[in-house]
Amino acid sequence: MAKREEIESIWPELEWITDEDLRERTLATWALAFERSSLEPADLDRIPFTLHVPDCEVSFLAHKRLVVHLARDCADRIGEFMGTAMPVDRDVLLAGAILADVGKLLEYEKVDGRCVQSRRGKYLRHPFTGVGLAQECGVCDAACHVIATHAGEGDLVARSAEAFIVHHADFMTYEPLVKGLTFEK
């Protein structure tokens, strides 16, 4: 089972969550995910963030941390330029961004040193398992909404401001790799 210190070392951004209870529940969700997964914290720097890009060079952790940083930066600019016209709950945003792909620990597994889709992952994508893990750890509904709606499944429901930010931060760093145009140099 992953130790608290290991989780804090891969997720220094947890410190950005000012609500101590939400920060602890976010950390507990990662601990629970590692407990139920064949993956370990060190694996997140080695496995690809997506199985949809052959030979993906971007690690799970690099992508996830990028999404968290982009989401935080977007929230800062929204506050700077829009003021109270579009309020963003920073703690919900950060917890949701940090937890958006926690369900991938159940969707992925290691087989012969390779990362592949697990049997569970064939039935339940990570937004579903991520919400289940987070709810089990008592994460607030607003942050669970971010987890649930960050991927394509969220296109079917109304998203909160925090969910829109995380969704776009995630997809702007995913879709160009999967669907983007490439030009000859």
N, C-alpha and C positions, 0 to 999 in steps of 0.2 A: 504494500500500500504506500502511496506517495506521502511523504512527510510534508508538513506545513512549510518548512523551510524550502523544500524543493519547489513547491507550488509558488511560493513568494519569489523565488529566484527566477522562474520563467515568466512570472506575471508581476513585475515591479509596478505596473500600472494600477494594481489593486490599491495602492496607497493614494491614488487620486480620488477614490470614493470616500467622501467625507463622512457619510452615514456609516458609523462603525458596525451597526447590525447588518446592513446590506453588504458591507465589505466582507464580514465574516461568513455570511450566507453564500456569497459568491465564491469565496475560497472553499467552503464546505462542499459546494456543488462540484468543483473540480476534484476535490478529494474523493467524493463518491464516484465520480466518473472513472477515475484511475482505479479505484477499488474493483469496479465491474469490468474493466477493460484489460486486454492483454498488452496494452501500450503503457509505457512509463514516461515520466516527464522528459527524460533525455531523448526519447524517440521523436518528440514533437519538432526538434531541430533537424531531424533526418527524413521524416516522411513528407510526401508532397501534400500541399494544402487541398488539392483536388485530385481525384482519380480520373477526371474528364479531360485532362491534358496529358497526352503521352509524354513520358520522360520530363515531367514538370520539374523545373529547377528551383522553384520557390517552396520553401519548407512551410509546413503547417504553422509553426510559431511565427515565422517572419511575416506571413500573410495576416495572421490574426492580430499581431501587434500593430502592423501597419493600419489595419482597419480601426483599431482602437484609437490610434494617434490621429488618423484622418477625422474620425467622428468627433473627437475632442476639439480639434482645430476648427471644424465646421461649426460646432456649437459656440465656440468663442467668437467667430466671425458673425454668426447669426445674432448673437447678443450685442455685438458691437454696432452692427448696421441696422438691425431691426428692433432693438430694444425689447420692449415688452409685447410687441405685436405678435411675436411667435415665441412664447416661453418654451425653454428647453430645460428639463430636469436633468442636470449634469450627472447626478449619481445614478439615476435610472439609465441614462444614455451609456455611461461607462460600464455599469454592471451588465447591461444587455449586450454591449459590444464585446466585453470580455467573455461572456457566456454564449454568444451566438453560435459557435461551433462546438461547444462542449459535447454535444450529442454525437459528434464524429468519433469520439472515443468508443462508442458502442456501434457505430456504423462501419468502422474500420477494424481490422485485426492484422496481426503479423502472421504470415505463413511462409515458412522457409526464408525468413529474413526480409520478405517483401510485404508491403502494405497492400491489402486487398479489401474489397467490400465483404463485410461479415454476413452471415446468414440473416441476422437481425436487420442489418442495413438494407437487405433486399426487400424487407417488408416495411420498415419504418425509417424514413429519412431523419437526419439529425435535428431538424427543428422540432419534431415530435418527441424524440428521446431527450433532447436538451431541455424542453419544457418539463418533461416528467422528472428529470433529475433535479432541476431547479425548484419545482414545486415540492418535491420531497424534502428539500433543504430549507423550505420556507421563504424562498425568494418572492418578493412582491409581484403582484399580477402585472404591474406596469413594465417591469423588467422582463417577465416571462413573455409579455406581448412582443417585445423586441426580438426575443429568441424565436418565437413562433412565426413572426412575419418578416424576418430578415431575408429569407430566400423566396423563391418563386411561389411557394404556398401563400405568402402574404399578399400576392396580387389579387386574391379573392376576397379580401376584407379591407376595411378602413385601417390605415396605419396612423399611429401617433407621430408627432414630430420626431421623437427619439428613434422610432422604428424606421421612418423615412431616411433619416441621416445614416443609420447603421446600414440599411439596405443599400443605399447608393455608395457608401464608402466600400462596402463589400463588393458590389457588382462592378464598380468602375475599375477595380483591380482584379477582376475575374473574367468578365465577358470579353475584353480585348484579347485575352489569351486563348479563349475558346472560339469566339466568333469574329474576332477583329480582322480587318484587312491587313495584309502585309505588302509592303511596296519594295520593289527591288532597289538596292542601294547603288 
